[in-house]
Amino acid sequence: MISAVLTTQPVHIIGAGLAGSEAAWQVARAGIRVVLHEMRPDRMTQAHKTDGLAELVCSNSFRSDDAANNAVGLLHAEMRKLGSLVMRAADVNQVPAGGALAVDRDGFSAAVTKALAEHPLIEIRREEIGGLPPEDWGNVIIATGPLTSAPLAEAIRALTDESALAFFDAIAPIVHRDSIDMSVAWFQSRYDKAGPGGSGADYLNCPMTREQYDAFVDALIEGEKVDFKDWERDTPYFDGCLPIEVMAERGRETLRHGPMKPVGLTNPHNPLVKPYAIVQLRQDNKLGTLFNMVGFQTKLNYGAQQRVFRTIPGLENAEFARLGGLHRNTFLNSPKLLDPQLRLRAAPRLRFAGQMTGCEGYVESAGIGLVAGLCAAADALGQALATPPPTTALGALLGHITGGHIETIDAGPRSFQPMNINFGLFPPLATAPTHGPDGKKLRGPEKSVAKKQALSARALADLDGWIGDSLKLPAAA
């Protein structure tokens, strides 16, 4: 149980973005000294423009604030329960954005900077840590984000024998399993081959006629693309993971001889007709609630992705847990390298937080910073801290980062990809709701809404239980 006790050795936190700032706040609230290291303004990144802590470099939106129906809104609510500085600053600096939580970015950064600078247990040092932290720093959180400086990234890579990924990281869309039309799609592996841990029916298959395939290729080529940022332009594609629209541009039949080849598969819904092309989806998490569109990494913008990919038979009503993307990134193969407390297995004094761990989004980064701060505080006090329950948004996100992916033979970096919080990461309900408060049977969208609300209610109740059992939190400062 964390209590406000002043310890001799400080926790060192490297990086004062949203994750590092939130981690510092949580450690200090537990009565422990913090040294927060931020290299700006001595050394700026290609994306940051100010020396403010928790600077928002892209959107000013924290996305939906609906805790009952949206996973990121639920994450907001959980963080507020835990005294989050990031959420406090966001709430104070909110600007109109409908059901979303958007902020005045300058006011938000100023509020976080002021709170941390005025906290008596937090020392802010404006300096770059150009390598691994000194050995006498026994409790360290590294939260340097996707633009980690080269010397530190190289030191981490040398320590872990893993590449700190700094190239165009191509991400394929992920679809909620229960939104796929199984009257069209079917389970089968090519030639019914069972791979390691497989059954011979390990892929979901969506068939296309020639007309559907030709229209799909045209839509891919014509779809609106996202522009590269200036600081991304000189970073090459990863050759083994080209965007699907780039493959399509290389010839109309390229996809049919690549990720959409129809060989070794028979459509049980129409066994006499051979599909001209087939889109395959592979299970993406241990729970079996999410499926990855194989080979569909893309630079199409989000609107074009939803429009084009929903023309695929079986995916007309697809709900996307994550849309595809392609951007410069630096993140760890966290399920292999980090333990459930976010400590580096090869050097447990080092703990990681934020986007470096493989979460996407401002709120998710801050949420993992919050968990890292609580864990570091517990370590400083010589106490054991149970991680948040997997039924909570924080626990589900942590579970994805530290072990929720599907193992591959080599457990290589591409077996794990960054993820936003979404209900597909949560363990299924013991009993899904079937009837509404009025006793009427739930159908279609109503059933989906009731399920999300039940998942949210369970999460908040379980978080309250975890706080009562594991934490003794001081009043929000």
C-alpha positions in Angstrom: 0.0 0.0 0.0 1.5 3.3 -1.1 1.7 6.0 1.7 3.2 9.4 1.9 6.7 8.6 3.2 9.7 10.6 2.2 12.6 8.4 1.0 16.2 9.3 0.6 16.9 8.2 -3.0 14.9 10.1 -5.6 13.2 8.5 -8.6 14.7 9.8 -11.8 12.4 10.3 -14.7 13.8 11.0 -18.2 11.4 12.8 -20.5 8.8 15.3 -19.5 6.1 14.7 -22.1 2.7 13.5 -20.9 3.9 10.1 -19.6 6.9 11.5 -17.8 5.0 14.4 -16.3 2.2 12.1 -15.1 4.7 9.6 -13.7 6.5 12.5 -11.8 3.2 13.7 -10.3 2.3 10.2 -9.1 5.7 9.5 -7.5 5.7 12.9 -5.7 2.1 12.4 -4.5 3.4 9.3 -2.7 5.9 11.4 -0.8 9.0 10.5 -2.8 11.5 12.9 -4.3 11.6 13.1 -8.1 14.3 14.4 -10.5 12.6 15.1 -13.8 15.1 15.3 -16.7 14.0 17.2 -19.9 16.4 18.0 -22.7 14.3 20.9 -24.1 15.1 23.7 -24.7 18.8 22.8 -24.6 18.1 20.3 -27.3 14.9 20.4 -29.3 13.2 17.7 -31.3 11.9 18.0 -34.9 8.4 18.1 -33.6 8.4 20.2 -30.4 8.2 24.0 -30.6 8.4 25.1 -27.0 10.1 24.3 -23.7 6.8 23.5 -22.0 6.3 20.2 -20.2 3.6 17.9 -21.7 3.6 19.9 -24.9 1.0 18.6 -27.4 2.7 18.3 -30.7 -0.2 17.0 -32.9 -3.9 17.2 -32.1 -5.2 19.1 -29.1 -7.9 16.4 -28.6 -8.0 13.7 -25.9 -10.8 12.1 -27.9 -14.1 11.0 -26.4 -14.9 11.9 -22.8 -17.9 9.4 -22.6 -16.9 7.0 -19.9 -20.0 4.9 -20.3 -19.7 4.1 -24.0 -16.1 4.7 -25.1 -12.9 3.1 -24.0 -10.8 6.2 -24.0 -13.6 8.1 -22.1 -13.4 5.2 -19.6 -9.6 5.7 -19.4 -10.2 9.4 -18.6 -12.5 8.5 -15.8 -10.1 5.9 -14.3 -7.2 8.4 -14.4 -9.4 11.1 -12.7 -10.0 8.6 -9.9 -6.3 8.2 -9.5 -5.6 11.9 -9.2 -4.1 12.4 -12.7 -2.4 15.7 -13.2 -2.8 15.3 -17.0 -6.6 15.0 -16.6 -6.8 17.8 -14.1 -4.9 20.1 -16.5 -7.1 19.0 -19.4 -10.3 19.6 -17.5 -9.2 23.1 -16.5 -8.2 24.0 -20.0 -11.0 22.4 -21.9 -12.3 24.0 -25.1 -15.6 23.2 -26.9 -15.4 20.0 -28.9 -18.8 18.3 -28.6 -18.5 15.0 -26.8 -14.7 15.1 -27.0 -12.2 16.5 -24.5 -10.1 19.0 -26.4 -7.8 21.5 -24.7 -6.1 24.8 -25.2 -2.7 23.4 -25.8 -0.7 26.3 -24.4 -2.8 26.5 -21.3 -2.7 22.8 -20.8 1.1 22.7 -21.0 1.5 25.7 -18.8 -0.8 24.1 -16.1 1.3 20.9 -16.1 4.6 22.8 -16.1 3.4 25.1 -13.2 2.2 22.1 -11.1 5.4 20.2 -11.4 7.7 23.2 -11.0 5.9 24.2 -7.8 5.8 20.8 -6.2 8.3 20.7 -3.3 9.4 17.1 -4.0 10.0 17.6 -7.8 13.3 19.0 -9.2 13.3 19.7 -13.0 16.7 19.5 -14.7 17.0 20.8 -18.2 19.5 18.4 -19.6 19.9 15.5 -22.1 20.7 12.1 -20.8 23.0 10.9 -23.6 23.0 7.2 -22.9 22.0 4.8 -20.1 21.4 6.5 -16.8 24.3 6.3 -14.2 24.4 3.0 -12.3 23.8 4.8 -9.0 20.3 5.8 -10.2 18.5 2.8 -8.8 14.9 3.7 -9.7 14.5 5.2 -13.2 11.5 5.8 -15.5 12.4 6.4 -19.2 9.5 8.2 -20.9 11.2 9.8 -23.9 8.6 9.0 -26.5 8.7 8.3 -30.2 11.4 10.9 -30.8 13.9 9.5 -28.3 17.4 11.0 -28.9 19.8 8.8 -30.8 22.4 8.3 -28.1 19.8 7.0 -25.6 18.0 4.9 -28.2 21.3 3.3 -29.2 22.2 2.6 -25.6 18.8 0.9 -25.0 19.3 -1.2 -28.2 22.7 -2.3 -27.1 21.4 -3.2 -23.6 18.4 -5.2 -24.9 19.9 -6.6 -28.1 16.7 -5.4 -29.7 16.4 -2.7 -32.4 14.8 0.5 -31.1 12.6 0.9 -34.2 13.2 4.1 -35.9 11.8 3.7 -39.4 8.4 4.0 -41.1 6.5 1.6 -38.9 3.7 0.2 -41.0 0.6 -0.7 -39.1 -2.3 -2.7 -40.4 -5.9 -2.1 -39.3 -7.4 -4.2 -36.6 -11.1 -5.2 -36.6 -13.4 -6.3 -33.8 -14.1 -10.0 -34.3 -17.8 -9.6 -33.5 -18.3 -7.1 -36.3 -17.2 -9.5 -39.1 -20.0 -11.1 -41.1 -19.5 -14.8 -40.7 -22.1 -15.6 -43.3 -19.5 -14.4 -45.8 -16.2 -15.0 -44.1 -14.8 -18.3 -42.9 -11.9 -19.7 -40.8 -9.2 -21.6 -42.7 -5.4 -21.6 -43.1 -3.9 -22.0 -46.6 -3.9 -25.7 -47.5 -5.3 -26.3 -44.0 -1.8 -26.0 -42.6 -1.5 -25.8 -38.9 1.3 -23.6 -37.7 2.8 -23.5 -34.2 -0.1 -23.4 -31.8 -2.5 -23.4 -34.7 -5.4 -25.6 -35.7 -5.3 -25.4 -39.5 -8.2 -22.8 -39.4 -6.2 -19.9 -38.0 -7.3 -17.1 -40.5 -10.5 -15.4 -41.2 -11.0 -15.2 -45.0 -13.0 -12.7 -47.0 -13.5 -13.6 -50.7 -13.6 -11.2 -53.7 -14.8 -11.6 -57.2 -12.8 -10.1 -60.0 -15.1 -7.1 -60.3 -14.8 -6.5 -56.5 -11.0 -6.8 -56.6 -10.6 -4.4 -59.6 -12.8 -1.8 -57.8 -10.9 -2.3 -54.6 -7.5 -1.7 -56.3 -8.9 1.4 -58.0 -10.1 2.7 -54.7 -6.8 2.0 -53.0 -4.8 3.9 -55.6 -7.3 6.9 -55.7 -7.7 7.1 -51.9 -6.6 10.1 -50.0 -3.2 9.7 -48.4 -1.7 11.2 -45.2 1.3 13.5 -45.9 4.6 12.8 -44.2 5.8 15.3 -41.6 8.9 17.2 -42.5 11.0 15.2 -40.0 9.7 11.9 -41.4 10.5 12.5 -45.1 14.1 11.2 -45.1 13.3 7.9 -43.2 12.9 5.0 -45.6 10.1 2.5 -45.8 10.7 -0.8 -44.0 11.1 -3.0 -47.2 9.4 -6.0 -45.7 6.3 -4.0 -44.8 5.2 -1.8 -47.8 1.9 0.1 -47.7 -0.8 -1.8 -49.5 -1.5 1.1 -51.8 2.2 1.2 -52.8 2.0 -2.5 -53.7 -1.2 -1.8 -55.7 0.5 1.0 -57.6 3.2 -1.5 -58.8 0.7 -3.5 -60.9 -3.0 -4.5 -60.7 -2.2 -8.1 -60.0 0.5 -7.4 -57.3 -1.9 -7.9 -54.4 -3.4 -11.1 -55.9 0.1 -12.6 -55.8 0.9 -11.1 -52.4 -1.3 -10.7 -49.3 -4.5 -11.3 -51.2 -3.6 -14.5 -53.1 -6.5 -16.9 -53.2 -4.6 -20.2 -53.3 -5.1 -23.1 -50.9 -8.5 -21.9 -49.7 -12.0 -23.1 -50.3 -15.1 -21.0 -49.5 -17.5 -23.3 -47.6 -20.4 -20.8 -48.3 -19.9 -21.3 -52.1 -17.4 -24.2 -52.6 -17.9 -24.4 -56.4 -16.8 -20.8 -57.1 -13.1 -20.0 -56.7 -12.5 -16.5 -55.3 -10.5 -14.2 -57.5 -8.8 -12.7 -54.4 -9.0 -13.2 -50.6 -8.4 -10.8 -47.7 -7.1 -12.6 -44.6 -7.4 -11.6 -41.0 -5.3 -13.1 -38.2 -6.0 -13.2 -34.5 -4.2 -10.3 -32.9 -4.7 -10.8 -29.2 -4.9 -13.7 -26.8 -8.6 -13.0 -26.0 -9.5 -13.6 -29.7 -11.5 -10.4 -29.8 -9.3 -8.6 -32.3 -8.2 -9.6 -35.8 -5.5 -8.0 -37.9 -5.9 -7.4 -41.6 -2.8 -9.3 -42.9 -0.6 -7.2 -45.2 -2.9 -4.1 -45.0 -0.5 -1.6 -43.6 -1.4 1.8 -45.2 -0.8 5.5 -45.5 -4.5 6.1 -46.5 -6.2 8.6 -44.2 -8.7 7.3 -41.7 -11.8 8.3 -43.7 -10.5 6.6 -46.9 -9.5 3.5 -44.9 -13.0 3.0 -43.5 -14.7 3.7 -46.8 -12.4 1.4 -48.9 -11.9 -1.4 -46.4 -15.7 -1.7 -45.8 -16.1 -2.6 -49.5 -14.4 -5.9 -48.7 -17.1 -8.7 -48.5 -17.7 -9.6 -44.8 -16.3 -6.3 -43.6 -19.2 -4.1 -44.6 -20.0 -3.3 -41.0 -16.5 -3.7 -39.6 -15.7 -1.8 -36.4 -12.1 -0.9 -36.3 -10.2 -1.1 -33.0 -7.3 0.6 -34.8 -6.9 2.0 -38.3 -3.7 1.6 -40.2 -0.8 4.0 -40.2 2.7 4.6 -41.2 5.0 6.8 -39.2 8.4 7.2 -37.7 8.4 5.6 -34.3 10.6 4.4 -31.5 9.2 1.7 -29.3 10.2 -1.5 -27.6 9.2 -5.0 -28.2 7.6 -4.6 -24.7 6.0 -8.1 -24.2 9.4 -9.6 -24.6 11.5 -7.0 -22.8 9.3 -5.6 -20.0 7.8 -7.3 -17.0 4.2 -6.6 -15.8 5.5 -3.6 -13.7 7.1 -2.1 -16.9 10.6 -2.9 -15.7 13.3 -3.9 -18.3 14.0 -7.5 -17.6 17.6 -7.0 -18.5 18.0 -4.1 -16.1 15.1 -3.9 -13.6 16.2 -0.5 -12.2 15.0 0.9 -15.6 11.2 1.2 -16.1 9.6 2.5 -19.3 6.5 4.6 -19.8 4.5 6.2 -22.6 4.7 5.6 -26.3 8.1 3.9 -26.0 6.2 0.9 -24.4 3.9 0.5 -27.4 0.7 2.5 -26.6 -0.7 5.1 -29.0 -2.3 8.4 -28.1 -1.9 11.2 -25.5 -4.2 9.7 -22.9 -2.8 6.2 -23.3 0.7 7.5 -22.9 -0.2 9.5 -19.8 -2.1 6.4 -18.4 0.9 4.2 -18.7 3.0 7.0 -17.2 0.6 7.0 -14.2 1.0 3.2 -13.7 4.7 3.5 -14.1 4.8 6.2 -11.4 2.7 4.2 -9.0 5.0 1.1 -9.5 8.1 3.2 -9.1 6.8 4.7 -5.9 6.0 1.3 -4.5 9.5 0.1 -5.3 11.0 3.2 -3.6 9.0 2.3 -0.5 9.9 -1.4 -0.6 6.3 -2.3 -1.1 4.6 -4.7 -3.5 1.9 -3.2 -5.7 -0.6 -5.3 -7.7 -1.1 -4.1 -11.2 -4.6 -2.7 -12.1 -7.1 -5.5 -12.9 -7.2 -6.5 -16.6 -10.9 -5.6 -16.6 -10.0 -1.9 -16.2 -8.9 0.4 -19.0 -5.5 0.8 -17.4 -5.1 -2.9 -16.8 -6.2 -3.8 -20.3 -3.7 -1.4 -21.8 -1.0 -2.6 -19.6 -1.8 -6.2 -20.4 -1.6 -5.5 -24.1 1.8 -3.9 -23.6 3.3 -6.6 -21.4 1.8 -9.8 -22.7 -1.4 -9.5 -24.6 0.0 -10.1 -28.1 0.2 -13.3 -30.0 3.5 -15.0 -29.8 5.5 -15.7 -33.0 8.3 -18.2 -33.5 11.0 -15.6 -33.1 9.0 -13.1 -31.1 10.4 -10.5 -33.4 9.6 -6.8 -33.2 6.8 -7.0 -35.7 4.9 -9.5 -33.5 3.9 -6.5 -31.4 2.4 -3.3 -32.6 1.3 -0.1 -30.7 -2.3 0.2 -29.8 -4.9 2.7 -28.6 -7.2 1.7 -25.8 -10.3 -0.1 -27.1 -12.9 -2.5 -25.7 -11.3 -5.4 -27.7 -8.4 -5.4 -25.1 -10.8 -6.1 -22.3 -11.6 -9.7 -21.1 -15.1 -10.6 -22.2 -18.0 -10.2 -19.8 -19.0 -13.4 -17.9 -22.5 -12.8 -19.2 -23.2 -10.4 -22.0 -26.4 -8.3 -21.7 -29.3 -9.7 -23.7 -32.2 -7.5 -22.5 -32.6 -3.8 -21.9 -33.9 -2.2 -18.7 -37.4 -2.4 -20.2 -37.1 -6.1 -20.5 -37.0 -6.0 -24.3 -34.5 -8.2 -26.1 -31.5 -6.3 -27.4 -30.7 -6.4 -31.1 -28.0 -5.0 -33.4 -26.5 -1.7 -32.3 -28.4 -1.7 -29.0 -26.7 -4.9 -28.0 -23.3 -3.4 -28.8 -24.0 -0.3 -26.7 -25.2 -2.4 -23.8 -22.1 -4.5 -23.9 -19.8 -1.4 -23.9 -21.7 0.1 -21.0 -21.4 -3.2 -19.0 -17.7 -3.3 -19.7 -17.3 0.3 -18.4 -19.4 -0.3 -15.3 -17.4 -3.4 -14.5 -14.1 -1.5 -15.0 -15.0 1.3 -12.7 -16.2 -1.0 -10.0 -13.0 -3.1 -10.3 -10.8 -0.1 -10.2 -12.5 1.1 -7.0 -11.8 -2.3 -5.5 -8.2 -2.2 -6.5 -7.8 1.3 -5.1 -9.3 0.2 -1.8 -7.2 -2.9 -1.6 -3.8 -1.7 -3.0 -3.5 2.0 -2.7 -3.8 4.6 0.0 -4.0 7.7 -2.1 -3.5 11.2 -0.7 -6.1 13.8 -1.5 -5.7 15.3 -5.0 -3.3 18.3 -4.7 
